[in-house]
Amino acid sequence: MTTIEQLDTPSVMIDLDVLDRNLRKTAELASKAGVKLRPHTKTHKSVWIAKEQIRYGACGITVAKLGEAEVMAEGGIEDILIAFPIVGASKLDRLERLMSLARITVSTDNVEVAKGLSDMGVRAGFRVPLYVDINTGLGRCGGEPGAETVELVKRMADLPGVHIRGIMTHAGHAYGKTGRDDILAVARNEAESLVLTSAMLGDAGIPIEEVSVGSTPTSKFIGELGVAGVTEMRPGAYVFGDISQYAIGLIEASDFAMKVKATVVSMPRAGTIIVDAGSKTITTDVNAHRKGYGMVVGHESAIVERLSEEHGNILVPDNAEFRIGDAVYIVPNHCCTVTNLHDRLVGVRDGMVEKWIQVDGRGKVQ
Ligand SMILES: Cc1ncc(COP(=O)(O)O)c(C=O)c1O
């Protein structure tokens, strides 16, 4: 058995006890609130973790890409939302094949995209289930809630090869807020806008089965919103935790499942150490609320100031605390993009390496 001390660097470690607790707590939150959990698996891209989420009660999963959906379906996941518009003949062909392997739903905010899906459905002899994507403040995909979406959905509902199954939104702008009240306000707006739109669609003769909300920040408030009508939530990053969640006061340091083990390889100047984890290990994702590229465990005033591809420059108050060869543990700013850089993650428990977690969907960007 390998101990964490013996683990070579850089390594992306996942504390299996913390992972387990994060999975359980979020599943309980959803269940108590009476909504389904359909976690976004872009965070871990691992069939094993997706199955753990389902074991804890998730109704299925969300992915961003067709390639990720293929990997998950081949791994045995039966119910998959592809929360991304599918455009172009080659992807539509792949989607048609995939739909014989698993229950697939696709999202879009555009009639032309829905028409492509509908034509495929008609050819194949089925209706493609759709979630219509709505903007509740992020300003990415999606028309506005209410009348604008109702008009859009009416046009989609006329297409013969699609079935309007639900509406969804992603309130990723919650990461720009700090503190409970501001995040709660985003969560409330997200839920209320969708529930209102769902009611308007019902009045227009288009019944909506699924009302799908929930980034990691907003999903934490699902229980206290008291908004009837939301049917599912799709948090992703909650599984590992990261600085983007910590810096806005959403999680505690004890909730970090992901830590990157690195080694001090140079101490060139007073106040600087260099570690063997650069942008190819922890990414250059920044955080709006906290300086640097991650947090060094046990040295919170250290700043991961600069990254080359393989070097990490860390400003430390006192070099004397470090020696060449020392291990440092860095909590990354954004766990999802870190996962995508690695073939496998190291599952650890009680100081020992217990399990290698394959990043099955790594690089499946098409
Ligand atoms: C459509 C959609 N749903 C859910 C999520 C999960 O949100 P989070 O990253 O806050 O866990 C994302 C994240 O990008 C997303 O794009």
The ligand as a Tripos MOL2 file, in Angstrom:
@<TRIPOS>MOLECULE
LIG
   16    16     1     0     0
SMALL
NO_CHARGES

@<TRIPOS>ATOM
      1 C1        -25.9440   23.6800  -17.5170 C.3       1 LIG1
      2 C2        -25.2180   23.4950  -16.2320 C.ar      1 LIG1
      3 N1        -25.8350   22.8670  -15.2250 N.ar      1 LIG1
      4 C3        -25.2250   22.6540  -14.0440 C.ar      1 LIG1
      5 C4        -23.9200   23.0850  -13.8350 C.ar      1 LIG1
      6 C5        -23.2650   22.8140  -12.5080 C.3       1 LIG1
      7 O1        -22.9660   23.9800  -11.7970 O.3       1 LIG1
      8 P1        -21.7230   24.0680  -10.8060 P.3       1 LIG1
      9 O2        -20.5060   24.2070  -11.6520 O.co2     1 LIG1
     10 O3        -21.9730   25.2970  -10.0100 O.co2     1 LIG1
     11 O4        -21.7070   22.8450  -10.0040 O.co2     1 LIG1
     12 C6        -23.2540   23.7440  -14.8700 C.ar      1 LIG1
     13 C7        -21.8790   24.2160  -14.6910 C.2       1 LIG1
     14 O5        -21.2360   24.7420  -15.5410 O.2       1 LIG1
     15 C8        -23.9130   23.9480  -16.1060 C.ar      1 LIG1
     16 O6        -23.3200   24.5590  -17.1290 O.3       1 LIG1
@<TRIPOS>BOND
     1     1     2 1
     2     2     3 ar
     3     2    15 ar
     4     3     4 ar
     5     4     5 ar
     6     5     6 1
     7     5    12 ar
     8     6     7 1
     9     7     8 1
    10     8     9 2
    11     8    10 1
    12     8    11 1
    13    12    13 1
    14    12    15 ar
    15    13    14 2
    16    15    16 1
@<TRIPOS>SUBSTRUCTURE
     1 LIG1         1 GROUP 0 **** ****
